[in-house]
């Protein structure tokens, strides 16, 4: 496949590039700065609509591994301490616009299992662990929730991959469930988050779903 990766220089993004090339895919990375990744790189910010459309045109799918905070957030906060990170929502809007402009329909994006408490979680997790986590990471989770709303309204064929705490390491068998959290989820390696994103491209039943993945 021909795939474009947003957030290609982060931990999950570099795994996507590495694994994609190993699988024989034609990979294109979107980066804010010139970088050597072993594939084509489009240097563009999320506000560069023309460059992003060029990066997405002719692709089979978009893979988004954007982090929770853009590098320029430190500068924004120096100017305005109340400024909030919107990189996930901004990224989803930019990706959706580029996809609409070029006719690309498929997108797989990283979410976070901690953002939602549901029947997939045990009682203690729902009542104690998740509320605490949601308070501690409120800003990032609100940004992810807005990104989800953008994708749901975009008309694209989207999938959200929602891991728990990320770790290093390689591949291990992991669990994947649709629309609820993995019971007892604790960790998942960045390598297996990337693996789940490639798996999503081959799973029609995952289109329009939030997929929780964990060991």
URWO-V163529 format. One record per backbone hydrogen bond with DSSP energy under -1.0 kcal/mol. NH is the residue of the N-H (numbers start at 1). CO is the residue of the C=O. If there is no record, write none. Layout:
NH_CO / NH_CO
//
This chain:
3_26 / 4_61 / 5_28 / 6_63 / 10_7 / 14_10 / 15_11 / 16_12 / 17_13 / 18_14 / 19_15 / 20_16 / 21_17 / 22_18 / 23_19 / 24_21 / 25_20 / 26_1 / 28_3 / 29_40 / 30_5 / 31_42 / 40_27 / 42_29 / 44_31 / 48_45 / 49_47 / 52_48 / 53_49 / 54_50 / 55_51 / 56_52 / 57_53 / 59_56 / 60_2 / 61_2 / 62_106 / 63_4 / 64_108 / 65_6 / 73_70 / 76_72 / 77_73 / 78_74 / 79_75 / 80_76 / 83_80 / 90_86 / 91_87 / 92_88 / 93_89 / 94_90 / 95_91 / 96_92 / 97_93 / 98_94 / 99_95 / 100_96 / 101_97 / 102_98 / 103_99 / 104_99 / 107_157 / 108_62 / 109_159 / 110_64 / 111_161 / 113_163 / 115_112 / 116_113 / 121_118 / 126_122 / 127_123 / 128_124 / 129_124 / 130_125 / 132_128 / 133_129 / 134_130 / 135_131 / 136_132 / 137_133 / 141_137 / 142_138 / 143_139 / 144_140 / 145_141 / 146_142 / 147_143 / 148_144 / 149_145 / 150_146 / 151_147 / 152_148 / 153_149 / 157_105 / 158_156 / 159_107 / 160_209 / 161_109 / 162_211 / 165_186 / 167_188 / 175_214 / 177_212 / 179_210 / 185_182 / 188_165 / 190_167 / 193_189 / 194_190 / 195_191 / 196_192 / 197_193 / 198_194 / 199_195 / 200_196 / 202_199 / 203_200 / 206_203 / 207_204 / 208_158 / 209_206 / 211_160 / 212_177 / 213_162 / 214_175 / 215_187
//
